[in-house]
């Protein structure tokens, strides 16, 4: 059975599915409380109730035989189904009040009702906890008004109603307080985990950008080296100058490779294939279409002269956005629009699907955090969110002047 991924289904960091296993100490506690309640009710019904400081329970023998099960055993469900537990106990009490005149006082009833009130507040959602109080209110009022539910106080009439209600409410509020504290701790842990994931994604994207930058710089330095070496071989003048250029370029290439290689993942192949760019967007769109997401690609302007790092970043942002759309948009269509405006390149990737963002993608993607980090490195900006008419959109603006130097604000 599917349970809601909500703090009410978690107790002490343990989910509902885990509570069903034999290794869950909470399930053992629940079972112990249910058995203790059943024993106390059985003693009050069949044994010597004064041993436990309770009033004797009268009624038909078949009801007395079932009463420990009807009243005590539901407490086993105090965490898994707190509202059902609460209603089952009060339904049993209502049945008992109809078939016999009993004073529900003493240890047995105090233990059952106070434990149930606390469990309802601590383990049910606030809406269900309030609903439980409302549904039980008529039975509480009816029984308290004739002095049958004093919970240890010998009162009748209005004072009994107020006294019993306040006592139950006190334990219910204590449970609600525990529930709120547990939920706050759960939300804080989830927020911290999300923050760690975002930081890891940003760090991974920085490393990826650095590797791409290494490949771009290495390519251009290699060209310089080859040109300088070729010029020397040709025998034309300016040999010393070209030799100096060659040596400087070789040294820069070696140092860049040595420094940037430490950022590569241990299991990552160093491949010699060129970095993808805007020229590969058609192939990217085709692969996404083949995976099941129709894509329209619109390019307004000439992208041939883009700076190398911007060219790679455009491809990566579109790739990540389409991957998220493929994973989360469902049955939808996507549209990629790339245009040039005054000194900047604009990218928009939108879909008409469910409107849910992706948290990452397989095969090296790092989700929205990675895309934002890539845009920031280039001095640009990126925004993402649901569209008014449905679906999800990613919009980026990248200046064509180059990346922002490390440590400077974008």
PyMOL commands that set and color helices and strands:
alter all, ss='L'
color gray80, all
select helices_A, chain A and resi 7-9+16-19+25-46+49-52+61-77+82-99+107-123+126-145+157-233+239-263+278-290+308-328+367-377
alter helices_A, ss='H'
color red, helices_A
select strands_A, chain A and resi 10-11+14-15+294-300+333-341+344-351+381-386+392-399
alter strands_A, ss='S'
color yellow, strands_A
deselect
rebuild
show_as cartoon
